[in-house]
């Protein structure tokens, strides 16, 4: 996994503040492969039902970019109990829980 420990801690803190204590965050995509370089940070966040997903996403980015340098981060949010879409299936299959 190609994320420094301080980035992992920042992502987990931002997810907890934005999506709640029950949020599960997975890193997927190129950053899970140690043999590659670069790439954006692809995250899958599994949550309990949200009142306002877009507000939670905004909070997540605000908190995250206060803690780490702003960069390209793609976030997929899945509410528990739904049918996983294609990218969500990839995240469940290949992702690493942070």
C-alpha positions in Angstrom: 0.0 0.0 0.0 1.4 3.3 -1.0 0.1 5.7 1.5 2.1 7.2 4.4 0.9 6.5 7.9 -0.1 10.2 8.4 -2.3 10.1 5.3 -4.0 6.9 6.6 -4.7 8.6 9.9 -6.0 11.7 8.2 -8.3 9.8 6.0 -9.7 7.8 8.9 -10.2 11.0 11.0 -11.9 12.8 8.1 -14.2 9.8 7.4 -15.1 9.5 11.1 -16.0 13.3 11.3 -17.9 13.3 8.0 -19.6 10.0 7.8 -19.7 8.8 11.5 -18.1 6.3 13.7 -19.4 3.3 11.7 -17.8 4.4 8.4 -15.5 1.8 6.8 -12.9 3.2 4.4 -11.1 1.2 1.8 -8.2 2.2 -0.4 -8.4 0.7 -3.9 -6.9 1.3 -7.3 -3.3 1.9 -8.1 -2.3 3.0 -4.6 -2.8 -0.6 -3.2 0.0 -1.8 -5.6 3.5 -1.3 -4.3 5.0 -1.9 -7.8 3.4 1.2 -9.3 4.2 4.9 -8.8 1.9 8.0 -8.6 -1.8 7.9 -9.1 -4.7 9.5 -7.3 -6.1 8.2 -4.1 -9.2 6.1 -4.7 -11.3 5.6 -1.6 -14.5 3.7 -1.0 -16.5 4.7 2.1 -19.2 2.4 3.4 -21.6 4.2 5.7 -24.9 3.9 7.6 -27.7 5.8 5.8 -26.9 9.5 5.5 -29.2 12.5 5.7 -27.1 14.5 3.2 -24.4 12.6 1.4 -23.1 15.7 -0.5 -22.7 17.6 2.7 -20.8 14.7 4.3 -18.6 14.5 1.2 -17.8 18.2 1.5 -17.0 17.8 5.2 -14.7 14.8 4.4 -12.7 16.9 1.9 -12.5 19.9 4.2 -11.2 17.9 7.1 -8.9 15.8 4.9 -7.3 18.7 3.2 -6.7 20.5 6.5 -4.6 17.5 7.5 -2.8 16.6 4.3 -1.7 18.4 1.1 -4.7 18.9 -1.3 -4.4 16.4 -4.2 -6.6 14.3 -6.4 -8.8 12.0 -4.3 -11.7 10.1 -5.7 -14.4 9.0 -3.2 -17.1 6.5 -3.7 -19.8 6.4 -1.0 -21.9 3.3 -0.4 -24.7 3.2 2.0 -25.0 -0.2 3.7 -27.7 -2.5 2.4 -27.6 -1.3 -1.2 -26.7 -3.3 -4.3 -23.0 -2.6 -5.1 -22.3 -0.9 -8.4 -19.3 -1.8 -10.6 -16.7 0.4 -8.9 -18.0 -0.6 -5.5 -17.6 -4.3 -6.4 -14.0 -3.6 -7.3 -13.4 -1.7 -4.0 -14.9 -4.6 -2.0 -12.9 -7.2 -3.9 -9.5 -5.4 -4.1 -9.6 -2.7 -1.5 -7.6 -2.5 1.7 -9.6 -1.4 4.8 -7.8 1.5 6.4 
